[in-house]
């Protein structure tokens, strides 16, 4: 994985990746008041909650799959980059959901 801290990614994404890394590798023990202040520079309170929930869900799915030796979907051919079969009037929403914030 590339070093996101030294990359040209924007600071908003870098702090989200820092949260993800600490959540997964350090059980979020590095999330102190200073870290939360840094997160709040880029995310609303609601977005911090949603981001943390998403990280937790994906981390749990990954660990569950490891316990039962379930291969990653992309490796086993189960993952598709094609949009799902949805009605035409919804296709744009699925292809480009935008940002609700």
Protein Blocks (a to p, Z undefined) as FASTA:
>chain_A
ZZfklmcbdfklmmmmmmmmmmmmnoommmcfklmmmmmmmpcfklmmmmmmmmmmmmmm
mmmmmmnopacfklnopacfbdcdddfklmmmmmmnojaZZ
